[in-house]
């Protein structure tokens, strides 16, 4: 396990019920060029609030004007809870030195009281192309040294972020070297989980062939942040038959309404309610067949019902 002194412990819920927040990707998917017209800032905050949310992740598309970010959020009674950041963690020797923009982002996050940085290794084109069908023999993956490098860089990010009062969580992501259940396990074996928590994405894990419910049951103590989404089994099966890339699968709406897919979100929420180690549950749907705001509101109501039922 990689360790690094000086980092603050990851944020812990201390048995408090998790809070729910919106993911801007439900409205604006930055991974898909020419997908749909982007909803600009601050209109996107207005739509998030109208869907019933009181918190959202910060997206780089919101801009960097601290006064505007704070004023618009305050007007809508919204909190910024976290922000996602791609980083080249698996091939860079020292990601801090190679990512000068990261320090500026951490300063911005501190200024808007956004206390969770979500990191993932960069998308790799060859892995995007075989998403959901990664060979089990490891021929398209990285060896232990690669996972050690990711873990070491994650620890460096956590040490730097701790100076800004920000916790760091690693996100499993389709199309990266940390996609499959075996790869997630391999990284977890190297990760210093006292300083870097997991941001567990239920949809990505299910798309990669994993049992998301079983993973949460076995590893809830490491999960400090959740990206909750569901997977359409029919679209996923077609993606495998047609050999779609991950981006093609997104265009065919592989992620579906929470509770209607195969990620076992209801069971996962029941576990999280019993073992509340993740202060935030982010409700996501990367591409929506219908209106994004309507979809986000429906997903929020579904999650609220599930959590209420699990705590009776």
C-alpha positions in Angstrom: 0.0 0.0 0.0 1.3 3.5 -0.9 1.5 5.9 2.0 2.5 9.5 2.1 2.8 11.6 5.3 1.2 15.1 5.6 -2.2 14.4 4.0 -5.4 15.0 5.9 -7.7 12.1 6.5 -10.4 11.7 3.9 -13.8 13.2 4.8 -15.9 10.8 6.9 -19.6 10.9 7.4 -19.4 9.8 11.1 -22.7 7.9 10.8 -24.6 10.9 9.4 -27.1 10.3 6.6 -25.6 11.0 3.2 -26.6 14.2 1.3 -27.8 14.1 -2.3 -26.5 16.3 -5.1 -26.7 16.8 -8.8 -24.1 16.0 -11.4 -23.8 18.7 -14.2 -23.0 15.8 -16.6 -26.7 15.1 -16.6 -27.1 18.3 -18.5 -23.8 18.8 -20.2 -21.7 15.8 -21.3 -18.2 17.1 -22.0 -17.0 13.7 -23.3 -19.3 13.9 -26.3 -18.6 16.5 -29.0 -21.7 18.0 -30.7 -24.0 16.0 -28.4 -26.5 18.7 -27.5 -26.3 22.4 -27.0 -24.7 23.1 -23.7 -26.7 24.6 -20.9 -24.6 27.7 -19.9 -23.9 29.0 -16.5 -25.8 30.2 -14.5 -28.9 28.7 -16.3 -27.6 25.2 -15.4 -27.7 26.1 -11.7 -31.3 27.3 -12.2 -32.3 24.0 -13.8 -30.5 22.0 -11.1 -32.4 23.9 -8.4 -35.7 23.6 -10.2 -35.2 19.8 -10.2 -35.2 19.9 -6.4 -31.5 19.7 -5.6 -29.8 21.7 -2.9 -26.2 20.8 -3.9 -24.3 20.2 -7.1 -20.8 19.3 -8.3 -18.8 22.2 -9.7 -18.0 21.8 -13.4 -15.2 23.6 -15.2 -17.9 25.0 -17.6 -19.2 27.1 -14.7 -16.2 29.4 -15.1 -13.7 30.7 -12.5 -15.2 33.9 -11.3 -15.5 33.2 -7.5 -17.9 36.1 -6.8 -20.3 34.9 -9.6 -20.1 31.3 -8.5 -20.9 32.1 -4.9 -23.6 34.7 -5.7 -25.5 32.5 -8.2 -25.3 29.5 -5.8 -26.5 31.6 -2.9 -29.4 33.0 -4.8 -30.6 29.4 -5.5 -29.7 28.0 -2.0 -27.2 25.6 -3.7 -24.0 24.2 -2.3 -21.0 23.1 -4.3 -20.0 19.6 -3.0 -17.3 18.3 -5.3 -15.6 18.5 -8.7 -14.3 16.0 -11.2 -10.8 16.1 -12.6 -9.1 14.0 -15.2 -5.4 13.5 -14.5 -2.6 11.5 -16.2 -2.0 9.4 -13.2 -0.7 6.2 -14.8 2.1 7.5 -17.0 3.2 10.7 -15.3 6.0 10.4 -12.7 4.8 13.3 -10.6 1.3 14.6 -11.5 1.5 17.7 -9.4 4.5 19.1 -11.3 2.9 18.1 -14.6 -0.5 19.7 -13.8 -0.1 23.4 -13.0 -3.8 24.0 -13.5 -4.6 21.6 -10.6 -3.3 24.1 -8.0 -5.4 26.9 -9.5 -8.5 24.6 -9.4 -7.8 23.6 -5.8 -7.6 27.3 -4.8 -10.9 27.9 -6.6 -12.6 25.0 -4.9 -11.4 26.2 -1.5 -12.8 29.7 -2.3 -16.3 28.3 -3.2 -16.3 25.9 -0.3 -16.2 22.8 -2.6 -14.6 20.2 -0.4 -14.2 17.0 -2.5 -12.0 16.5 -5.5 -12.8 13.5 -7.6 -9.9 12.2 -9.7 -9.5 9.6 -12.4 -6.8 8.5 -14.7 -7.1 9.9 -18.2 -9.3 8.1 -20.8 -7.2 6.0 -23.2 -8.5 5.7 -26.8 -7.8 1.9 -27.0 -9.6 1.4 -23.7 -12.6 3.5 -24.7 -12.8 1.3 -27.8 -13.1 -1.9 -25.8 -15.0 -0.6 -22.9 -17.1 -3.3 -21.2 -15.1 -6.0 -23.0 -11.6 -5.7 -21.5 -9.8 -9.0 -21.7 -9.5 -10.8 -18.4 -5.9 -11.8 -19.2 -4.5 -8.3 -18.5 -3.2 -7.9 -22.1 -4.9 -4.5 -22.4 -4.3 -3.4 -18.8 -1.3 -2.2 -16.8 0.8 -4.2 -14.4 1.3 -3.7 -10.7 3.8 -0.9 -11.2 1.2 1.0 -13.2 -1.3 0.8 -10.3 1.4 1.7 -7.9 2.1 4.8 -10.0 -1.6 5.8 -10.0 -1.8 5.3 -6.2 1.4 7.3 -5.6 0.1 10.2 -7.7 -3.3 10.1 -6.0 -1.5 10.4 -2.7 0.5 13.4 -4.0 -2.8 15.0 -5.1 -4.3 14.3 -1.7 -1.3 15.8 0.1 -1.6 19.0 -2.0 -5.4 19.2 -1.7 -5.3 18.8 2.1 -3.6 22.2 2.3 -6.8 23.6 0.9 -9.1 21.6 3.2 -10.2 19.3 0.3 -10.6 15.6 0.4 -9.6 13.4 -2.6 -11.5 10.4 -3.9 -10.5 8.1 -6.8 -13.2 7.3 -9.4 -13.4 4.0 -11.2 -14.2 4.9 -14.9 -14.9 3.0 -18.1 -12.3 3.6 -20.8 -9.5 4.0 -18.3 -7.0 1.5 -16.7 -9.3 1.3 -13.6 -12.4 0.0 -15.2 -12.9 -3.8 -14.5 -13.5 -5.3 -11.1 -10.0 -6.8 -11.2 -8.5 -3.4 -12.0 -10.4 -1.7 -9.2 -9.2 -4.4 -6.8 -5.7 -4.0 -8.0 -5.7 -0.2 -7.4 -7.4 -0.6 -4.0 -4.6 -2.9 -3.0 -2.1 -0.1 -3.6 -4.1 2.9 -2.5 -3.5 4.6 0.8 -7.1 4.7 1.8 -6.4 6.7 4.9 -5.8 9.8 2.6 -7.5 8.8 -0.7 -11.1 7.5 -0.6 -13.0 5.8 -3.3 -15.6 7.7 -5.4 -17.4 4.6 -6.4 -19.4 4.9 -9.6 -22.1 2.2 -9.6 -22.9 2.5 -13.3 -19.3 2.3 -14.6 -18.7 -0.7 -12.4 -21.8 -2.5 -13.7 -21.0 -1.6 -17.3 -17.5 -3.1 -16.8 -19.1 -6.4 -15.7 -19.1 -6.0 -12.0 -21.7 -6.5 -9.3 -21.9 -3.0 -7.8 -24.0 -4.1 -4.9 -21.5 -6.8 -3.9 -18.6 -4.4 -4.2 -20.3 -1.8 -1.9 -21.2 -4.5 0.6 -17.5 -5.6 0.8 -15.8 -2.3 0.6 -18.1 0.4 2.0 -15.4 1.4 4.5 -13.3 2.7 1.7 -16.1 4.5 -0.2 -16.2 8.2 0.7 -18.2 9.5 -2.2 -20.7 7.9 -4.6 -21.7 8.5 -8.2 -25.0 6.8 -8.4 -26.3 5.8 -11.8 -28.0 2.8 -13.4 -27.4 0.7 -16.5 -29.8 -0.4 -19.2 -29.1 -4.1 -19.6 -30.5 -4.3 -23.2 -28.3 -1.4 -24.4 -25.3 -2.8 -22.6 -25.8 -6.2 -24.2 -26.1 -4.5 -27.7 -23.0 -2.5 -27.0 -21.1 -5.8 -26.4 -22.5 -7.5 -29.5 -22.0 -4.5 -31.8 -18.6 -3.7 -30.1 -19.5 -0.1 -29.5 -17.0 2.1 -27.9 -17.9 3.7 -24.5 -18.8 7.0 -26.3 -21.0 5.1 -28.7 -22.8 3.4 -25.8 -23.4 6.9 -24.2 -25.0 8.0 -27.5 -27.3 5.0 -27.2 -28.3 5.9 -23.6 -26.6 3.0 -21.8 -27.1 4.8 -18.5 -30.8 4.9 -17.6 -33.1 6.2 -14.9 -32.0 5.2 -11.4 -33.8 2.1 -10.2 -34.7 0.9 -13.7 -31.4 -0.9 -14.6 -29.1 -3.6 -13.4 -26.8 -1.7 -11.1 -28.9 -2.7 -8.1 -29.1 0.9 -6.9 -31.9 0.1 -4.4 -29.7 -2.5 -2.6 -26.7 -0.2 -2.7 -28.6 2.7 -1.1 -29.8 0.3 1.6 -26.2 -0.6 2.4 -25.1 3.0 2.4 -28.0 3.9 4.7 -26.8 1.3 7.2 -23.1 2.1 6.8 -23.0 5.8 5.9 -19.3 6.3 5.1 -20.0 8.5 2.1 -21.2 12.0 3.0 -22.3 12.7 -0.6 -24.4 10.7 -3.1 -24.2 12.3 -6.6 -27.1 11.3 -8.8 -26.0 11.0 -12.4 -27.3 10.1 -15.8 -24.7 10.9 -18.4 -27.1 11.1 -21.4 -30.8 11.4 -21.1 -33.4 10.4 -23.7 -35.8 13.0 -22.3 -35.4 16.4 -20.9 -32.4 16.5 -18.5 -34.1 18.5 -15.8 -37.2 16.3 -15.8 -34.9 13.2 -15.7 -32.8 14.6 -12.8 -35.9 15.5 -10.8 -37.4 12.0 -11.3 -34.1 10.4 -10.3 -33.9 12.5 -7.1 -37.4 11.5 -6.1 -36.6 7.8 -6.7 -33.5 8.0 -4.6 -35.3 9.8 -1.8 -38.0 7.1 -1.8 -35.4 4.4 -1.7 -33.4 5.9 1.2 -36.6 6.5 3.1 -37.7 2.9 2.7 -34.3 1.6 3.7 -34.3 3.6 7.0 -37.8 2.5 8.2 
